[in-house]
Amino acid sequence: KNFHHWSVMAAMNSIEDGKKYMKQGNKLAKGGIFSKANPDDAEKEYEKARKKFRFIKPMSAESVKLHLESLEALSTVRETMNLNNSAASAMEEAARTCQNAADKKIDQFLNKIPQYLERGAYFYRLNNQFDLASRLMVKAANHTQDINAAIKILDQACDIQEEENRYKTCHEFYDASVKFLLTNKRYKDADSFLDRQNKMYGKEPELYSKRLWRNICSKMVIQFHLKDVKMAQQMYLQGVEEYGNVSKNDEHQLCEQLLDVFANADSEGLAHLQKNAQLGVFLINSVARIATKLNMNDITAIVKIELEEKKEQEADKKQAIEKAQDEVTDDQLKSEAQAVEVYDDGAPNLMDM
């Protein structure tokens, strides 16, 4: 009981001390009528406040709120001092603080996580630390409840990579985006992120041939999962058109093998591939997971599909002809008869018809 009383008193004292440091920091950061702003000293005061709030036990909604305020103040003042990395790390600590609080059932700060991570990414980007920026954006997306808002953030994470031509590291962020999209069943979006990545790799196809064909294979796996074999076939043919000259690799071979079993609706062939083709080696985890669960339910062999389509087209043609014949009425016949010119001798001029 005494210990509890003591710890509550200690927490109250820390809060009072921290608030004093914050007040002093704010004064120094702003400057007054007779004094210039002094960000260096303000930063020191905010840092003292942060340490007071950070270690308060037990954690409470008030202590978390104050800790976050000190971190926000720190990042702002550090930005004015051009200490972008330190500003970013303050924002990362803020995001962790929200998570730690939620783990202790103080969850009203959870929705602040994405904005802290995005702010951190902004500071890293100012410092030309592009991968750290993209990494925080991906984290922010994964903490965003609204799927469309999350996709926008992933879009920005990959934008950074594209704008800076970061071939060597971009796969980490595209793969994370594709994983997020597939987990949320946003197949069309996953497809467009794979296309975007291939557009980057397509600038140096010889160097990135395995990645290019891995992505084409991933696009096809998504279509097989959606039971659209024809679309998968189109994607493969387009891949051959664009990157056929760099197709001597296992990933391209896997595309051919998968297309072959699905075009023939070959269940045994698919099971054999799933068991022996090392899908996990050639595809990223989130796609490999789908590939291992593919099946032939509702799949018809492509040759069969094409025959049926031909039959259908012929039946439609026949129907159209019959319909047209039914529509030839007496009126039309009459008007056609009148349209025939007659020569002086009464014989119709059939040459011009």
Backbone hydrogen bonds in HBPLUS format (Angstrom, degrees):
<---DONOR---> <-ACCEPTOR-->    atom                        ^
c    i                          cat <-CA-CA->   ^        H-A-AA   ^      H-
h    n   atom  resd res      DA  || num        DHA   H-A  angle D-A-AA Bond
n    s   type  num  typ     dist DA aas  dist angle  dist       angle   num
A0005-HIS N   A0001-LYS O   2.95 MM   4  6.25 163.0  1.98 152.2 156.8     1
A0006-TRP N   A0002-ASN O   2.83 MM   4  6.08 157.0  1.88 149.2 156.0     2
A0007-SER N   A0003-PHE O   2.82 MM   4  6.13 159.0  1.86 153.2 158.6     3
A0008-VAL N   A0004-HIS O   2.97 MM   4  6.22 155.3  2.03 152.4 158.7     4
A0009-MET N   A0005-HIS O   3.03 MM   4  6.28 159.2  2.08 147.5 153.2     5
A0010-ALA N   A0006-TRP O   2.84 MM   4  6.12 159.6  1.88 151.8 157.8     6
A0011-ALA N   A0007-SER O   2.93 MM   4  6.08 154.7  2.00 142.1 148.7     7
A0012-MET N   A0008-VAL O   2.97 MM   4  6.25 157.6  2.02 147.1 153.0     8
A0013-ASN N   A0009-MET O   2.91 MM   4  6.21 158.8  1.95 152.3 158.1     9
A0014-SER N   A0010-ALA O   2.90 MM   4  6.15 161.6  1.93 150.5 155.5    10
A0015-ILE N   A0011-ALA O   2.94 MM   4  6.19 157.5  1.99 149.5 155.5    11
A0016-GLU N   A0012-MET O   2.98 MM   4  6.27 159.8  2.02 149.0 154.2    12
A0017-ASP N   A0013-ASN O   2.85 MM   4  6.14 169.9  1.86 158.9 161.2    13
A0018-GLY N   A0014-SER O   2.81 MM   4  5.92 168.6  1.82 152.4 156.3    14
A0019-LYS N   A0015-ILE O   2.94 MM   4  6.10 158.7  1.98 148.8 154.2    15
A0020-LYS N   A0016-GLU O   3.10 MM   4  6.41 151.9  2.18 147.5 154.7    16
A0020-LYS N   A0017-ASP O   3.05 MM   3  5.18 117.8  2.45  98.2 113.4    17
A0021-TYR N   A0017-ASP O   3.02 MM   4  6.44 160.6  2.06 155.9 160.8    18
A0022-MET N   A0018-GLY O   2.91 MM   4  6.20 155.9  1.97 150.5 157.7    19
A0023-LYS N   A0019-LYS O   2.93 MM   4  6.16 158.1  1.98 148.0 153.4    20
A0024-GLN N   A0020-LYS O   2.96 MM   4  6.23 163.8  1.99 154.5 158.6    21
A0025-GLY N   A0021-TYR O   2.79 MM   4  5.99 157.8  1.84 148.7 155.7    22
A0026-ASN N   A0022-MET O   2.83 MM   4  6.10 160.3  1.87 153.2 157.7    23
A0027-LYS N   A0023-LYS O   3.07 MM   4  6.33 154.9  2.13 145.3 151.9    24
A0028-LEU N   A0024-GLN O   3.01 MM   4  6.31 162.8  2.04 152.1 156.2    25
A0029-ALA N   A0025-GLY O   2.82 MM   4  5.99 153.5  1.89 152.2 160.4    26
A0030-LYS N   A0026-ASN O   3.04 MM   4  6.14 155.5  2.10 145.6 150.8    27
A0031-GLY N   A0027-LYS O   2.88 MM   4  5.89 162.8  1.91 151.2 156.9    28
A0038-ASN N   A0028-LEU O   2.70 MM  10  5.21 174.0  1.71 152.0 153.9    29
A0032-GLY N   A0035-SER O   2.94 MM   3  5.02 138.7  2.11 123.9 136.9    30
A0042-ALA N   A0038-ASN O   2.99 MM   4  6.18 159.6  2.03 155.9 162.3    31
A0043-GLU N   A0039-PRO O   2.79 MM   4  5.91 158.9  1.84 152.9 157.3    32
A0044-LYS N   A0040-ASP O   3.30 MM   4  6.65 149.7  2.40 139.5 146.8    33
A0045-GLU N   A0041-ASP O   3.09 MM   4  6.46 153.3  2.17 148.1 154.6    34
A0046-TYR N   A0042-ALA O   2.93 MM   4  6.26 166.1  1.95 159.8 163.3    35
A0047-GLU N   A0043-GLU O   2.94 MM   4  6.07 151.5  2.02 144.3 152.6    36
A0048-LYS N   A0044-LYS O   3.05 MM   4  6.34 149.4  2.15 141.3 148.7    37
A0049-ALA N   A0045-GLU O   2.98 MM   4  6.33 158.7  2.02 150.6 156.6    38
A0050-ARG N   A0046-TYR O   2.79 MM   4  6.08 161.3  1.82 151.7 156.9    39
A0051-LYS N   A0047-GLU O   3.08 MM   4  6.36 160.2  2.12 147.3 151.3    40
A0052-LYS N   A0048-LYS O   3.10 MM   4  6.43 151.9  2.18 146.0 153.7    41
A0052-LYS N   A0049-ALA O   3.03 MM   3  5.11 115.9  2.46  96.9 112.9    42
A0053-PHE N   A0049-ALA O   2.94 MM   4  6.26 167.5  1.95 164.4 166.3    43
A0054-ARG N   A0050-ARG O   2.81 MM   4  5.78 156.1  1.86 153.1 160.6    44
A0056-ILE N   A0053-PHE O   3.39 MM   3  5.59 170.7  2.40 111.3 112.1    45
A0064-VAL N   A0060-SER O   2.96 MM   4  6.20 161.5  1.99 158.1 163.0    46
A0065-LYS N   A0061-ALA O   3.01 MM   4  6.14 161.5  2.04 145.2 150.5    47
A0066-LEU N   A0062-GLU O   3.00 MM   4  6.24 160.8  2.03 152.4 157.2    48
A0067-HIS N   A0063-SER O   2.90 MM   4  6.05 157.2  1.95 144.5 151.4    49
A0068-LEU N   A0064-VAL O   2.91 MM   4  6.15 161.5  1.94 154.9 159.1    50
A0069-GLU N   A0065-LYS O   2.97 MM   4  6.23 153.2  2.04 143.7 151.6    51
A0070-SER N   A0066-LEU O   2.95 MM   4  6.23 155.1  2.01 150.2 156.2    52
A0071-LEU N   A0067-HIS O   3.08 MM   4  6.40 149.9  2.17 143.9 152.2    53
A0072-GLU N   A0068-LEU O   2.87 MM   4  6.15 155.2  1.94 152.1 158.9    54
A0073-ALA N   A0069-GLU O   2.96 MM   4  6.17 162.1  2.00 148.5 153.3    55
A0074-LEU N   A0070-SER O   2.90 MM   4  6.09 153.2  1.98 140.4 148.4    56
A0075-SER N   A0071-LEU O   2.94 MM   4  6.17 162.7  1.97 148.7 152.3    57
A0076-THR N   A0072-GLU O   3.06 MM   4  6.30 158.3  2.11 148.3 154.1    58
A0077-VAL N   A0073-ALA O   3.00 MM   4  6.23 169.1  2.01 155.0 157.6    59
A0078-ARG N   A0074-LEU O   2.86 MM   4  5.96 155.5  1.92 150.4 158.1    60
A0079-GLU N   A0075-SER O   3.00 MM   4  6.11 143.5  2.13 139.3 148.1    61
A0080-THR N   A0076-THR O   3.28 MM   4  6.69 154.7  2.35 145.0 150.4    62
A0081-MET N   A0077-VAL O   3.19 MM   4  6.50 134.3  2.41 136.0 148.3    63
A0081-MET N   A0078-ARG O   3.07 MM   3  4.92 127.2  2.36  90.2 104.8    64
A0083-LEU N   A0078-ARG O   2.79 MM   5  5.00 162.4  1.82 156.1 151.2    65
A0082-ASN N   A0079-GLU O   2.94 MM   3  4.93 160.9  1.98 106.9 111.8    66
A0087-ALA N   A0083-LEU O   2.94 MM   4  6.20 150.6  2.03 150.6 160.1    67
A0088-ALA N   A0084-ASN O   2.86 MM   4  6.09 154.3  1.93 146.1 152.7    68
A0089-SER N   A0085-ASN O   2.92 MM   4  6.26 155.2  1.98 146.5 153.3    69
A0090-ALA N   A0086-SER O   3.06 MM   4  6.27 143.9  2.19 140.2 149.1    70
A0091-MET N   A0087-ALA O   3.21 MM   4  6.58 149.7  2.31 142.8 150.3    71
A0091-MET N   A0088-ALA O   3.04 MM   3  5.13 117.1  2.45  96.0 111.3    72
A0092-GLU N   A0088-ALA O   2.93 MM   4  6.32 150.0  2.02 150.0 159.2    73
A0093-GLU N   A0089-SER O   2.95 MM   4  6.14 153.6  2.02 141.1 148.0    74
A0094-ALA N   A0090-ALA O   2.96 MM   4  6.24 145.7  2.08 139.3 149.1    75
A0095-ALA N   A0091-MET O   3.01 MM   4  6.34 155.8  2.07 146.5 151.7    76
A0096-ARG N   A0092-GLU O   2.99 MM   4  6.30 160.3  2.03 149.1 154.5    77
A0097-THR N   A0093-GLU O   2.82 MM   4  6.01 151.4  1.90 146.8 155.2    78
A0098-CYS N   A0094-ALA O   3.07 MM   4  6.40 155.7  2.13 149.5 154.4    79
A0099-GLN N   A0095-ALA O   3.16 MM   4  6.49 155.5  2.22 144.9 151.4    80
A0100-ASN N   A0096-ARG O   2.79 MM   4  6.08 164.1  1.81 156.8 161.1    81
A0101-ALA N   A0097-THR O   2.90 MM   4  6.08 158.2  1.95 148.8 154.9    82
A0102-ALA N   A0098-CYS O   2.99 MM   4  6.22 154.8  2.05 142.4 149.4    83
A0103-ASP N   A0099-GLN O   2.91 MM   4  6.24 150.6  1.99 149.4 157.7    84
A0104-LYS N   A0101-ALA O   2.91 MM   3  5.10 135.8  2.11  99.1 112.4    85
A0106-ILE N   A0101-ALA O   2.78 MM   5  4.95 156.7  1.83 144.8 137.7    86
A0105-LYS N   A0102-ALA O   2.93 MM   3  4.90 146.6  2.05 115.5 112.9    87
A0110-LEU N   A0107-ASP O   3.31 MM   3  5.52 168.2  2.33 110.0 113.5    88
A0112-LYS N   A0109-PHE O   2.94 MM   3  5.54 159.9  1.98 119.3 125.9    89
A0113-ILE N   A0110-LEU O   3.08 MM   3  5.73 162.2  2.12 119.4 124.5    90
A0116-TYR N   A0112-LYS O   3.08 MM   4  6.35 156.7  2.14 160.3 167.6    91
A0117-LEU N   A0113-ILE O   2.99 MM   4  6.25 164.1  2.02 161.8 166.3    92
A0118-GLU N   A0114-PRO O   2.85 MM   4  6.07 157.8  1.90 153.2 159.6    93
A0119-ARG N   A0115-GLN O   2.97 MM   4  6.05 152.4  2.05 138.2 145.9    94
A0120-GLY N   A0116-TYR O   2.89 MM   4  6.16 155.2  1.95 145.5 152.7    95
A0121-ALA N   A0117-LEU O   2.89 MM   4  6.15 153.2  1.96 145.0 152.4    96
A0122-TYR N   A0118-GLU O   2.95 MM   4  6.24 149.9  2.04 143.1 151.1    97
A0123-PHE N   A0119-ARG O   3.13 MM   4  6.56 153.1  2.21 149.0 154.8    98
A0124-TYR N   A0120-GLY O   3.00 MM   4  6.36 161.3  2.04 152.8 158.1    99
A0125-ARG N   A0121-ALA O   2.87 MM   4  6.07 154.1  1.94 149.9 157.4   100
A0126-LEU N   A0122-TYR O   3.03 MM   4  6.35 151.0  2.12 144.6 152.1   101
A0127-ASN N   A0123-PHE O   3.20 MM   4  6.50 138.3  2.38 139.2 150.0   102
A0127-ASN N   A0124-TYR O   3.02 MM   3  5.05 126.9  2.31  93.5 108.1   103
A0129-GLN N   A0124-TYR O   2.87 MM   5  5.15 166.4  1.89 152.5 148.4   104
A0128-ASN N   A0125-ARG O   2.89 MM   3  4.89 161.0  1.92 111.4 113.2   105
A0133-ALA N   A0129-GLN O   3.05 MM   4  6.31 154.4  2.11 148.8 156.8   106
A0134-SER N   A0130-PHE O   2.89 MM   4  6.18 167.1  1.91 153.2 155.6   107
A0135-ARG N   A0131-ASP O   2.83 MM   4  5.96 157.3  1.88 148.7 155.7   108
A0136-LEU N   A0132-LEU O   3.09 MM   4  6.31 156.3  2.15 146.8 151.3   109
A0137-MET N   A0133-ALA O   3.08 MM   4  6.38 151.1  2.17 147.4 156.0   110
A0138-VAL N   A0134-SER O   2.95 MM   4  6.27 157.0  2.01 153.4 158.6   111
A0139-LYS N   A0135-ARG O   3.08 MM   4  6.36 157.3  2.13 143.7 150.0   112
A0140-ALA N   A0136-LEU O   2.82 MM   4  6.05 155.0  1.88 145.0 152.4   113
A0141-ALA N   A0137-MET O   2.91 MM   4  6.23 156.6  1.96 150.0 155.6   114
A0142-ASN N   A0138-VAL O   3.05 MM   4  6.35 154.4  2.12 146.8 153.4   115
A0143-HIS N   A0140-ALA O   3.03 MM   3  5.18 145.9  2.14 101.1 111.7   116
A0144-THR N   A0141-ALA O   3.05 MM   3  5.08 164.0  2.08 107.9 111.8   117
A0150-ALA N   A0146-ASP O   2.93 MM   4  6.20 156.0  1.99 153.0 160.8   118
A0151-ILE N   A0147-ILE O   2.88 MM   4  6.18 152.0  1.96 150.4 157.7   119
A0152-LYS N   A0148-ASN O   3.14 MM   4  6.44 152.0  2.22 143.0 149.7   120
A0153-ILE N   A0149-ALA O   3.17 MM   4  6.55 149.4  2.27 144.5 152.4   121
A0153-ILE N   A0150-ALA O   3.08 MM   3  5.14 117.5  2.49  94.2 109.3   122
A0154-LEU N   A0150-ALA O   2.98 MM   4  6.35 158.1  2.03 152.7 158.6   123
A0155-ASP N   A0151-ILE O   2.84 MM   4  6.02 153.2  1.92 146.6 154.8   124
A0156-GLN N   A0152-LYS O   3.05 MM   4  6.40 147.0  2.16 141.1 148.8   125
A0157-ALA N   A0153-ILE O   2.92 MM   4  6.28 152.0  2.00 147.2 155.5   126
A0158-CYS N   A0154-LEU O   2.98 MM   4  6.31 155.3  2.05 152.9 158.0   127
A0159-ASP N   A0155-ASP O   2.87 MM   4  6.07 143.0  2.00 139.0 150.7   128
A0160-ILE N   A0156-GLN O   3.08 MM   4  6.33 156.4  2.14 152.0 154.2   129
A0162-GLU N   A0158-CYS O   2.93 MM   4  6.27 155.4  2.00 151.7 159.1   130
A0163-GLU N   A0159-ASP O   2.77 MM   4  5.98 170.4  1.78 164.2 166.1   131
A0164-GLU N   A0160-ILE O   3.14 MM   4  6.24 145.1  2.27 141.2 149.8   132
A0166-ARG N   A0161-GLN O   2.97 MM   5  5.17 171.8  1.97 150.3 153.1   133
A0165-ASN N   A0162-GLU O   3.10 MM   3  4.99 162.7  2.13 102.7 107.7   134
A0170-CYS N   A0166-ARG O   2.99 MM   4  5.71 140.5  2.15 153.5 163.0   135
A0172-GLU N   A0169-THR O   3.28 MM   3  6.21 148.4  2.39 126.3 130.7   136
A0173-PHE N   A0170-CYS O   2.96 MM   3  5.60 130.6  2.22 116.2 127.5   137
A0174-TYR N   A0170-CYS O   3.11 MM   4  6.41 161.0  2.15 157.9 163.9   138
A0175-ASP N   A0171-HIS O   2.80 MM   4  5.73 165.5  1.82 150.4 155.4   139
A0176-ALA N   A0172-GLU O   3.19 MM   4  6.21 152.4  2.26 129.3 136.8   140
A0177-SER N   A0173-PHE O   3.01 MM   4  6.11 147.8  2.11 134.6 143.3   141
A0178-VAL N   A0174-TYR O   2.81 MM   4  6.11 165.0  1.84 159.2 162.5   142
A0179-LYS N   A0175-ASP O   2.90 MM   4  6.08 158.1  1.95 147.5 154.0   143
A0180-PHE N   A0176-ALA O   3.04 MM   4  6.24 162.2  2.08 143.7 148.0   144
A0181-LEU N   A0177-SER O   2.93 MM   4  6.20 162.7  1.96 153.9 158.6   145
A0182-LEU N   A0178-VAL O   2.86 MM   4  6.02 162.4  1.89 154.6 158.9   146
A0183-THR N   A0179-LYS O   2.93 MM   4  6.05 160.1  1.97 150.8 156.7   147
A0184-ASN N   A0180-PHE O   3.10 MM   4  6.33 144.5  2.23 140.1 149.4   148
A0186-ARG N   A0181-LEU O   2.73 MM   5  4.97 168.3  1.74 155.2 152.1   149
A0185-LYS N   A0182-LEU O   2.98 MM   3  4.74 161.1  2.02 103.9 106.7   150
A0190-ALA N   A0186-ARG O   2.99 MM   4  6.29 156.6  2.05 150.4 157.9   151
A0191-ASP N   A0187-TYR O   2.94 MM   4  6.18 156.6  2.00 147.7 153.6   152
A0192-SER N   A0188-LYS O   3.06 MM   4  6.42 150.7  2.15 142.9 150.5   153
A0193-PHE N   A0189-ASP O   2.98 MM   4  6.32 150.2  2.07 152.0 159.9   154
A0194-LEU N   A0190-ALA O   3.05 MM   4  6.34 151.1  2.13 148.4 156.3   155
A0195-ASP N   A0191-ASP O   3.00 MM   4  6.33 151.2  2.09 145.3 153.5   156
A0196-ARG N   A0192-SER O   2.96 MM   4  6.19 153.6  2.03 141.8 148.8   157
A0197-GLN N   A0193-PHE O   3.01 MM   4  6.27 156.0  2.07 143.9 149.8   158
A0198-ASN N   A0194-LEU O   3.00 MM   4  6.26 156.7  2.06 145.3 151.7   159
A0199-LYS N   A0195-ASP O   2.91 MM   4  6.19 141.3  2.07 144.9 155.9   160
A0200-MET N   A0196-ARG O   3.23 MM   4  6.63 146.3  2.35 142.3 150.0   161
A0200-MET N   A0197-GLN O   3.07 MM   3  5.21 122.5  2.41  97.0 111.0   162
A0201-TYR N   A0197-GLN O   2.97 MM   4  6.36 168.6  1.98 156.8 158.2   163
A0202-GLY N   A0198-ASN O   2.66 MM   4  5.58 140.4  1.81 139.8 151.2   164
A0203-LYS N   A0200-MET O   3.17 MM   3  5.87 165.4  2.19 115.8 120.3   165
A0204-GLU N   A0201-TYR O   2.91 MM   3  5.66 153.6  1.98 120.7 127.7   166
A0207-LEU N   A0204-GLU O   3.11 MM   3  5.64 121.0  2.48 111.9 124.9   167
A0208-TYR N   A0204-GLU O   3.16 MM   4  6.40 150.1  2.26 150.9 160.0   168
A0212-LEU N   A0208-TYR O   2.91 MM   4  6.16 161.1  1.95 159.8 165.9   169
A0213-TRP N   A0209-SER O   3.04 MM   4  6.26 167.9  2.06 153.1 154.9   170
A0214-ARG N   A0210-LYS O   2.83 MM   4  5.96 142.9  1.97 140.9 152.5   171
A0215-ASN N   A0211-ARG O   2.98 MM   4  6.19 156.7  2.03 148.6 153.3   172
A0216-ILE N   A0212-LEU O   3.07 MM   4  6.42 150.5  2.16 142.5 151.0   173
A0217-CYS N   A0213-TRP O   2.90 MM   4  5.99 160.1  1.94 142.7 148.5   174
A0218-SER N   A0214-ARG O   2.86 MM   4  6.15 147.6  1.97 141.6 151.2   175
A0219-LYS N   A0215-ASN O   2.91 MM   4  6.18 156.1  1.97 147.2 152.8   176
A0220-MET N   A0216-ILE O   2.98 MM   4  6.30 153.0  2.06 146.7 154.2   177
A0221-VAL N   A0217-CYS O   2.88 MM   4  6.18 155.5  1.94 149.9 156.8   178
A0222-ILE N   A0218-SER O   3.06 MM   4  6.37 157.4  2.12 149.9 154.9   179
A0223-GLN N   A0219-LYS O   3.22 MM   4  6.58 152.9  2.30 141.2 148.1   180
A0223-GLN N   A0220-MET O   3.02 MM   3  5.07 112.8  2.49  94.9 111.0   181
A0224-PHE N   A0220-MET O   2.84 MM   4  6.20 155.8  1.90 155.6 163.0   182
A0225-HIS N   A0221-VAL O   2.90 MM   4  6.13 152.8  1.98 148.0 155.7   183
A0226-LEU N   A0222-ILE O   2.99 MM   4  6.33 139.4  2.16 138.0 149.4   184
A0228-ASP N   A0223-GLN O   2.84 MM   5  5.19 168.0  1.85 150.3 148.1   185
A0227-LYS N   A0224-PHE O   3.02 MM   3  4.78 153.7  2.09  97.1 104.4   186
A0232-ALA N   A0228-ASP O   3.19 MM   4  6.53 157.0  2.24 145.7 152.2   187
A0233-GLN N   A0229-VAL O   2.87 MM   4  6.15 153.5  1.94 149.0 156.5   188
A0234-GLN N   A0230-LYS O   2.92 MM   4  6.23 151.9  2.00 145.3 152.9   189
A0235-MET N   A0231-MET O   2.92 MM   4  6.23 157.2  1.97 150.0 155.9   190
A0236-TYR N   A0232-ALA O   2.96 MM   4  6.24 152.9  2.04 147.1 154.4   191
A0237-LEU N   A0233-GLN O   2.93 MM   4  6.22 165.0  1.95 152.1 155.7   192
A0238-GLN N   A0234-GLN O   2.84 MM   4  6.08 155.0  1.90 150.7 158.0   193
A0239-GLY N   A0235-MET O   2.93 MM   4  6.09 150.7  2.02 140.3 148.7   194
A0240-VAL N   A0236-TYR O   2.90 MM   4  6.29 150.8  1.99 150.6 158.7   195
A0241-GLU N   A0237-LEU O   2.98 MM   4  6.23 154.2  2.05 143.0 150.0   196
A0242-GLU N   A0238-GLN O   2.95 MM   4  6.25 155.2  2.01 148.8 155.0   197
A0243-TYR N   A0239-GLY O   2.64 MM   4  5.59 166.8  1.65 156.0 161.0   198
A0244-GLY N   A0240-VAL O   2.81 MM   4  4.09 123.3  2.14 125.8 122.6   199
A0246-VAL N   A0243-TYR O   3.00 MM   3  5.54 163.0  2.03 114.9 120.4   200
A0249-ASN N   A0247-SER O   2.90 MM   2  5.60 132.6  2.13 104.4  90.9   201
A0253-GLN N   A0249-ASN O   3.21 MM   4  6.55 159.0  2.26 147.8 154.1   202
A0254-LEU N   A0250-ASP O   2.86 MM   4  6.13 149.3  1.95 147.5 155.8   203
A0255-CYS N   A0251-GLU O   3.12 MM   4  6.45 147.6  2.23 140.1 148.1   204
A0256-GLU N   A0252-HIS O   3.13 MM   4  6.54 158.2  2.18 150.4 155.0   205
A0257-GLN N   A0253-GLN O   2.89 MM   4  6.22 159.6  1.93 152.1 158.0   206
A0258-LEU N   A0254-LEU O   2.91 MM   4  6.05 167.5  1.93 152.5 155.7   207
A0259-LEU N   A0255-CYS O   2.93 MM   4  6.09 165.1  1.95 151.7 156.5   208
A0260-ASP N   A0256-GLU O   2.89 MM   4  5.99 154.6  1.96 145.8 153.1   209
A0261-VAL N   A0257-GLN O   3.10 MM   4  6.42 164.7  2.12 152.1 154.3   210
A0262-PHE N   A0258-LEU O   3.03 MM   4  6.25 162.4  2.06 152.4 157.7   211
A0263-ALA N   A0259-LEU O   2.75 MM   4  5.77 156.4  1.81 149.9 157.1   212
A0264-ASN N   A0260-ASP O   3.18 MM   4  6.30 140.7  2.34 139.5 148.7   213
A0266-ASP N   A0261-VAL O   2.78 MM   5  4.91 171.4  1.78 153.7 155.4   214
A0265-ALA N   A0262-PHE O   3.07 MM   3  4.67 158.6  2.12  96.3 102.9   215
A0302-ILE N   A0263-ALA O   2.73 MM  39  4.94 147.4  1.83 131.6 142.6   216
A0270-LEU N   A0266-ASP O   3.04 MM   4  6.33 154.2  2.11 149.6 156.8   217
A0271-ALA N   A0267-SER O   2.95 MM   4  6.25 163.7  1.97 153.7 157.8   218
A0272-HIS N   A0268-GLU O   2.92 MM   4  6.15 155.6  1.98 150.8 157.7   219
A0273-LEU N   A0269-GLY O   2.99 MM   4  6.28 156.9  2.04 146.2 152.0   220
A0274-GLN N   A0270-LEU O   2.83 MM   4  6.13 165.7  1.85 158.6 162.6   221
A0275-LYS N   A0271-ALA O   3.02 MM   4  6.18 140.9  2.17 139.7 149.7   222
A0276-ASN N   A0272-HIS O   2.86 MM   4  6.02 153.3  1.93 150.1 157.8   223
A0277-ALA N   A0273-LEU O   2.74 MM   4  4.93 157.6  1.79 145.7 145.6   224
A0281-VAL N   A0278-GLN O   2.89 MM   3  5.42 150.0  1.98 113.5 122.9   225
A0282-PHE N   A0278-GLN O   3.41 MM   4  6.86 152.1  2.50 151.9 159.0   226
A0283-LEU N   A0279-LEU O   2.90 MM   4  5.83 145.1  2.02 156.4 164.3   227
A0287-VAL N   A0284-ILE O   2.94 MM   3  5.55 129.7  2.20 118.0 131.0   228
A0288-ALA N   A0284-ILE O   2.83 MM   4  5.97 167.6  1.84 159.1 163.0   229
A0289-ARG N   A0285-ASN O   2.84 MM   4  5.98 155.2  1.91 154.3 159.6   230
A0290-ILE N   A0287-VAL O   3.00 MM   3  5.21 119.7  2.38  99.8 114.4   231
A0291-ALA N   A0287-VAL O   2.85 MM   4  6.19 161.2  1.89 154.3 160.5   232
A0292-THR N   A0288-ALA O   2.90 MM   4  6.12 153.2  1.97 153.8 158.7   233
A0293-LYS N   A0290-ILE O   2.99 MM   3  5.27 143.3  2.13 103.9 115.3   234
A0294-LEU N   A0291-ALA O   3.33 MM   3  5.32 164.2  2.36 101.8 106.5   235
A0299-ILE N   A0296-MET O   3.01 MM   3  5.17 154.5  2.08 134.6 129.2   236
A0304-LYS N   A0301-ALA O   3.04 MM   3  5.29 115.5  2.47 103.2 118.2   237
A0305-ILE N   A0301-ALA O   2.91 MM   4  6.28 155.6  1.97 151.3 159.3   238
A0306-GLU N   A0302-ILE O   2.82 MM   4  6.11 162.3  1.85 157.5 161.0   239
A0307-LEU N   A0303-VAL O   3.01 MM   4  6.27 154.5  2.07 146.8 153.6   240
A0308-GLU N   A0304-LYS O   2.96 MM   4  6.23 164.2  1.98 153.0 157.1   241
A0309-GLU N   A0305-ILE O   2.86 MM   4  6.13 155.0  1.92 151.7 159.3   242
A0310-LYS N   A0306-GLU O   2.94 MM   4  6.14 154.9  2.00 144.1 150.7   243
A0311-LYS N   A0307-LEU O   2.91 MM   4  6.22 162.8  1.94 153.0 157.4   244
A0312-GLU N   A0308-GLU O   2.88 MM   4  6.09 159.0  1.92 147.3 153.5   245
A0313-GLN N   A0309-GLU O   2.82 MM   4  6.11 157.9  1.86 149.6 155.4   246
A0314-GLU N   A0310-LYS O   2.88 MM   4  6.19 158.8  1.92 153.2 158.9   247
A0315-ALA N   A0311-LYS O   2.84 MM   4  6.11 158.2  1.89 151.1 157.6   248
A0316-ASP N   A0312-GLU O   2.84 MM   4  6.12 155.8  1.90 149.8 156.8   249
A0317-LYS N   A0313-GLN O   2.90 MM   4  6.17 155.0  1.96 146.8 153.5   250
A0318-LYS N   A0314-GLU O   2.95 MM   4  6.19 166.3  1.97 153.0 155.7   251
A0319-GLN N   A0315-ALA O   2.95 MM   4  6.17 159.5  1.99 147.7 153.5   252
A0320-ALA N   A0316-ASP O   2.87 MM   4  6.12 154.9  1.93 147.5 154.6   253
A0321-ILE N   A0317-LYS O   2.93 MM   4  6.30 155.2  1.99 153.3 159.9   254
A0322-GLU N   A0318-LYS O   2.96 MM   4  6.28 167.0  1.98 153.4 156.7   255
A0323-LYS N   A0319-GLN O   2.87 MM   4  6.06 158.2  1.92 150.2 156.7   256
A0324-ALA N   A0320-ALA O   2.91 MM   4  6.12 157.1  1.97 145.5 151.8   257
A0325-GLN N   A0321-ILE O   2.90 MM   4  6.21 154.6  1.97 151.1 158.3   258
A0326-ASP N   A0322-GLU O   2.99 MM   4  6.29 156.2  2.05 147.9 154.0   259
A0327-GLU N   A0323-LYS O   3.16 MM   4  6.41 137.5  2.35 141.2 152.3   260
A0327-GLU N   A0324-ALA O   3.13 MM   3  5.17 129.1  2.40  93.8 107.4   261
A0328-VAL N   A0325-GLN O   3.18 MM   3  5.55 160.7  2.22 108.7 114.6   262
A0333-LEU N   A0329-THR O   3.14 MM   4  6.51 161.0  2.17 148.7 154.0   263
A0334-LYS N   A0330-ASP O   2.78 MM   4  6.07 159.3  1.82 156.3 162.0   264
A0335-SER N   A0331-ASP O   2.84 MM   4  6.13 170.2  1.84 158.4 160.2   265
A0336-GLU N   A0332-GLN O   2.87 MM   4  6.05 151.0  1.96 147.7 156.2   266
A0337-ALA N   A0333-LEU O   2.95 MM   4  6.20 150.6  2.04 144.3 152.4   267
A0337-ALA N   A0334-LYS O   3.01 MM   3  5.09 114.2  2.46  95.5 111.5   268
A0338-GLN N   A0334-LYS O   2.95 MM   4  6.35 151.6  2.04 151.7 159.9   269
A0339-ALA N   A0335-SER O   3.07 MM   4  6.24 139.0  2.24 136.9 147.5   270
A0339-ALA N   A0336-GLU O   3.10 MM   3  5.02 123.8  2.43  91.2 105.9   271
A0340-VAL N   A0337-ALA O   3.34 MM   3  5.60 152.0  2.42 101.5 109.2   272
A0349-ASN N   A0341-GLU O   2.83 MM   8  5.50 163.0  1.86 150.6 153.2   273
A0343-TYR N   A0347-ALA O   2.91 MM   4  5.48 174.8  1.92 149.8 150.2   274
A0346-GLY N   A0343-TYR O   2.89 MM   3  5.29 158.6  1.93 117.3 120.0   275
A0353-MET N   A0350-LEU O   3.34 MM   3  5.41 156.3  2.40 101.9 108.8   276
